[in-house]
Amino acid sequence: MKKTIAFVLSALCLFACMAMPAYAKEQRAFPSAQEFFPRGEPMPWYQVPLLELDFMGRGITNGNVFNDSVLVLRKGELVYERYARGWDKDTPHQMFSVTKSVLSALVGIAIQDKKLKGVGQKVIEFYPGAKIAPGQESKRDMTIEHLLTQSSGLPGDSDNESNAVIWWEAGDSGRAAFEFPQVAAPGERFSYSSGPGMQTLAGLLTRAVGENLFEYAKRKLFGPLGMASVRWDAAADGVNYGGFGLSMTPRDMLRFGYLYLNKGSWNGKQILPEWYVAASAPPSPRNEEYGYLFWNYSKRSPEDGSFEASGSFGQFICILPEEDTVMVRTGSAGPATRTVCGAMLQSKLVETLFMGIVYPLVPLKGVPLKYFMEAL
């Protein structure tokens, strides 16, 4: 019995000695645009093939099964990086709804800059001349936090009302989005929106900072983090899309995730308010799995603090504070789907049939379909 106890204690001591160097590291690496995170070795029990299979499985529910890239940053070291054929560390990837999480970060920065009063500020303050339809007076109570938590009452991607206005062609896309007919009073229910809600937020934030949102982001977020690959598409009026439209390399995705892992701090500077990072993780009042435009990491319980930015076709930035880890995965629909979609875009008849029969059934209403098809 004594020998058994001694063996167990020896094993535990050996495990502690192996783990101690990793946990003892207090000096973190914050790479510049010309540098990247130092390479590290994965822990013996870290099974990357299982991680890749897990991401492939999750990709099925997000529109694909193909891993274009998988990267893992653990304790400030790059312990895994792999790209599929046709992709590499220098090739930007379409982010789709990861854009929402970046937009959320800019809200936090604008609050820190005192460009916004706080998440409780009324949206109507930024659209004073907007038309409020009879019976929709509750829209005046909509706050920035309602938009951040997808509980604004504006129609979501699965609501038929999203077809009411082609906001991306409007002279003022933010106001056009804000004027959409409500489907609920603000705060009443969760309704995930890539169109009206997010463009309302992008429009008001553009007004608040007084400049193009992409230029503001380059000065306040992308530049300080060394994220040099980012591109951001915009609506007809020049206001950047709020619910989609960003592209960046997987390495820059890691940088963004690392900012959140470090509670908004980057190399000694507080880029994001720490309280805002904490509030960004789920839950929110209307959804236990959603925070300030971030989802709960699907494989964990909300209690462990893990959360993620995610987008269509399996784009993920997973932040796992307890493991001191950021995981990134990009995916696309694959060559067969791209070929079919390309053919659709070349045929007016097929496109008309698709828009009339199939499109009303899918949860992408209220956003420019061609944008998604061309971005596959």
Summary of the structure (lengths in Angstrom):
residues: 376
radius of gyration: 21.9
end to end distance: 62.4
largest distance: 81.0
contacts: 1237
relative contact order: 0.15
helix: 43%
strand: 14%
